[in-house]
Amino acid sequence: GCISSGARAIFWCFLPGEEEITVALRELEKRGQLAYDAAVRAAAATASATAAGSGSPPTSLQLPSPVPEMPRLLPLPLFSQLRGSQQALVFRPAPPGFRKVIVATNIAETSLTVDGVVFVVDYPGN
């Protein structure tokens, strides 16, 4: 892939408030699932084409879960009104095959450090 740090690279996005974070999380979950589903379909099509070219029917279709070339997104909110147990999730490692995307208010920008953050996206108004 184009990301040299691998699947463990973390994205950190700063947005102005809780409402924008909620909308962004919904979009990330929806778009991340659509992209992952497309990658699974492509892997299935490649496996089918390979089996068809060999002249023998496929015995089974083995798809990696999740697709190794495309880590699934794990969107995590971070803002002051969030329960402490939910805030703590940003410090835990992502499960294998997942990439954390932390979506936070800019209040966390100067007060927290999360190991593994490689990409930072700042909202233009922040």
C-alpha positions in Angstrom: 0.0 0.0 0.0 0.9 3.7 -0.1 1.1 3.9 3.7 4.6 2.9 4.7 3.7 2.6 8.4 1.3 -0.2 7.7 -2.1 -1.0 9.1 -1.3 0.3 12.5 -1.0 3.9 11.3 -3.6 6.0 13.1 -5.6 8.9 11.6 -6.5 11.8 13.9 -9.2 14.2 12.6 -10.0 17.4 14.5 -13.5 18.8 14.1 -15.3 21.8 15.8 -17.8 20.0 17.9 -19.7 16.9 19.0 -22.4 17.2 16.2 -19.7 17.3 13.5 -18.0 14.3 15.1 -21.2 12.3 15.2 -21.8 13.0 11.5 -18.2 12.1 10.6 -18.3 8.8 12.5 -21.5 7.8 10.7 -19.9 8.6 7.3 -16.6 6.8 8.2 -18.5 3.7 9.2 -20.7 3.7 6.1 -17.9 4.5 3.6 -15.4 2.2 5.3 -17.9 -0.7 5.1 -18.6 0.0 1.4 -14.9 0.1 0.5 -14.3 -3.1 2.5 -17.2 -4.9 0.8 -15.9 -3.8 -2.6 -12.4 -5.3 -1.7 -14.0 -8.6 -0.6 -16.0 -8.7 -3.9 -12.9 -8.1 -5.9 -11.0 -10.8 -4.0 -13.9 -13.2 -4.6 -13.9 -12.4 -8.4 -10.2 -12.9 -8.6 -10.4 -16.3 -6.8 -13.3 -17.3 -9.1 -11.4 -16.3 -12.2 -8.3 -18.2 -11.1 -10.3 -21.3 -10.3 -12.2 -21.1 -13.7 -8.9 -20.8 -15.5 -7.5 -24.0 -13.9 -10.4 -26.0 -15.4 -11.4 -27.4 -12.1 -14.3 -26.1 -10.0 -13.3 -24.2 -6.9 -13.6 -26.4 -3.8 -14.2 -23.4 -1.6 -13.7 -19.7 -1.6 -11.3 -18.6 1.1 -11.4 -14.9 1.7 -9.2 -13.4 4.3 -11.1 -11.6 7.0 -10.4 -8.7 7.0 -8.8 -8.3 3.5 -5.1 -7.8 4.4 -4.4 -5.1 1.8 -7.3 -3.0 3.1 -7.6 -2.6 6.9 -11.1 -1.9 8.1 -11.6 1.5 9.8 -12.3 1.7 13.5 -13.7 5.2 14.0 -13.4 6.5 17.6 -14.9 9.7 19.0 -13.1 11.9 21.5 -14.7 14.9 23.1 -15.2 16.2 26.7 -18.8 15.0 27.2 -17.9 11.4 26.3 -17.7 8.8 29.1 -14.2 8.1 30.3 -14.5 4.4 29.3 -15.2 5.5 25.7 -12.4 8.1 25.8 -10.0 5.4 26.9 -10.5 3.4 23.7 -8.3 5.7 21.8 -5.3 4.5 23.8 -5.9 0.8 23.2 -4.4 -0.9 20.2 -6.8 -1.5 17.3 -7.7 -5.2 16.7 -5.7 -7.0 14.0 -6.8 -5.8 10.5 -8.3 -2.5 11.7 -7.0 1.1 11.5 -8.0 3.6 14.1 -9.5 6.9 13.0 -9.8 9.2 16.0 -12.3 12.0 15.4 -11.9 14.6 18.1 -12.6 18.2 19.1 -9.5 20.4 19.0 -9.4 20.5 22.8 -7.6 17.2 22.6 -5.0 18.7 20.2 -2.7 20.1 22.9 -3.5 17.9 25.8 -3.2 14.3 24.6 -0.6 12.1 22.9 -1.6 8.9 21.2 1.2 6.6 19.9 1.0 5.6 16.3 -0.7 8.8 14.9 0.7 9.2 11.4 -1.9 11.4 9.7 -3.6 14.4 11.1 -6.5 16.2 9.5 -7.6 19.6 10.8 -10.9 21.2 10.1 -10.3 24.5 8.3 -12.1 26.5 11.0 -10.2 25.1 13.9 
